[in-house]
Amino acid sequence: MHTSLFDTIFADSFFSPIRTINVTSELPEIKIRRHQEELDKLQVFRKRLKEIYQSLTKIINERNHELKEEVKSLEPAEKQAKKCAING
């Protein structure tokens, strides 16, 4: 009987669609190391978020101040324009 290349590949246990996989629990040292790496990454992420927040807050506060100053400078001109329109 002649077997095809396809049959030969899937007859090999490495390529077999039905394989037995034994799952073993991780060693505690590996689990601790992975958790510590994740904690370290979270700390770095928290620090970056804090820096970004502070930077954005500074930009917002500066823009808020600029707009308030501009409104103050425009109010007298607006009042004078209204007086001229009423008197004119």
C-alpha positions as CSV (number, residue, x, y, z in Angstrom):
1,M,0.0,0.0,0.0
2,H,1.3,3.4,-1.0
3,T,1.1,6.3,1.6
4,S,1.0,9.9,0.6
5,L,3.3,12.5,1.9
6,F,0.3,14.0,3.7
7,D,-0.2,10.7,5.6
8,T,3.4,10.4,6.4
9,I,3.6,13.9,7.9
10,F,0.6,13.4,10.1
11,A,1.6,9.9,11.1
12,D,4.7,11.4,12.7
13,S,3.9,12.1,16.4
14,F,5.4,15.6,16.2
15,F,2.8,16.7,13.6
16,S,0.0,14.6,14.8
17,P,-3.2,16.6,15.3
18,I,-3.9,14.6,18.5
19,R,-1.0,15.0,20.9
20,T,-0.9,14.6,24.6
21,I,0.3,17.6,26.5
22,N,1.3,17.3,30.1
23,V,0.9,20.5,32.0
24,T,3.0,21.0,35.1
25,S,2.7,23.8,37.5
26,E,5.4,26.4,37.3
27,L,8.2,26.4,39.8
28,P,7.5,28.9,42.6
29,E,10.7,30.7,41.8
30,I,9.7,31.2,38.2
31,K,6.3,32.4,39.3
32,I,7.8,34.8,41.8
33,R,10.2,36.2,39.2
34,R,7.4,36.7,36.7
35,H,5.2,38.5,39.2
36,Q,8.1,40.7,40.3
37,E,8.7,41.6,36.7
38,E,5.1,42.5,36.2
39,L,5.2,44.6,39.4
40,D,8.3,46.4,38.2
41,K,6.6,47.2,34.9
42,L,3.5,48.5,36.7
43,Q,5.6,50.8,38.8
44,V,7.3,52.2,35.7
45,F,3.9,52.7,34.0
46,R,2.5,54.4,37.2
47,K,5.5,56.8,37.2
48,R,5.1,57.6,33.5
49,L,1.3,58.2,34.0
50,K,2.0,60.5,36.9
51,E,4.6,62.5,34.8
52,I,2.1,62.8,31.9
53,Y,-0.7,63.9,34.2
54,Q,1.5,66.6,35.7
55,S,2.6,67.8,32.3
56,L,-0.9,68.0,31.0
57,T,-2.1,69.8,34.2
58,K,0.6,72.4,33.7
59,I,-0.4,73.0,30.1
60,I,-4.0,73.3,31.0
61,N,-3.3,75.7,33.8
62,E,-1.1,77.9,31.6
63,R,-3.8,78.0,28.8
64,N,-6.5,78.7,31.4
65,H,-4.4,81.7,32.7
66,E,-3.8,82.9,29.1
67,L,-7.5,82.9,28.3
68,K,-8.4,84.6,31.5
69,E,-5.9,87.4,30.8
70,E,-7.2,87.7,27.2
71,V,-10.8,88.0,28.4
72,K,-9.8,90.7,30.9
73,S,-8.0,92.7,28.2
74,L,-11.0,92.4,25.8
75,E,-13.7,93.3,28.4
76,P,-12.8,97.0,28.6
77,A,-12.6,97.3,24.8
78,E,-16.0,95.6,24.5
79,K,-17.6,98.0,27.1
80,Q,-16.1,101.0,25.2
81,A,-17.5,99.7,21.9
82,K,-21.0,99.4,23.4
83,K,-20.8,102.9,24.8
84,C,-19.8,104.2,21.4
85,A,-22.6,102.4,19.8
86,I,-25.1,103.7,22.3
87,N,-23.8,107.3,22.1
88,G,-23.2,107.1,18.4
